[in-house]
Amino acid sequence: MTHFLLQLPNNFSRTLSVSASASTSISNGSPPSVPQSGGPVIVELPLDKIRRPLMRTRSNDQQKVKQLMDSITQIGLQVPIDVLEVDGEYYGFSGCHRYEAHQQLGLPTIRCKIRRGTKETLRHHLR
């Protein structure tokens, strides 16, 4: 666990709220450890590990993809895509423009917020 020290001037009277999350990268191809309970985890997943079941039925705004490519090149991805993990498989239903921007840029991974789900949850998303 990493600890941070925040020093403020004595005359600083505002209340601060600080939060942090762990970010994990999958470089060896093995899946991340997603907790059985609790909230989502943020990880870098290889693009080829994410199934995109709705890609064939939806098209992206190419101007938006181009703008995201420019932004990702300059400052990186600011908002991770949401991914559902069911029985060790990863399914992406949102972040279509961000995902395509990463593909077109030739980036091997994308930052994801992973939530564990059941097969019933997956069926619900596929309706």
Buried (B, 14 or more C-beta within 10 A) or exposed (E): EEEEEEEEEEEEEEEEEEEEEEEBEBEEEEBBEBEEEEEBBBBBBBBEBBBBEBEEEEEBEEEBBEEBBEBBEEEEBEEBBBBBBBEEEBBBBBBBBBBBBBBBEEBEBBBBBBBBBEEEBBEEBEE
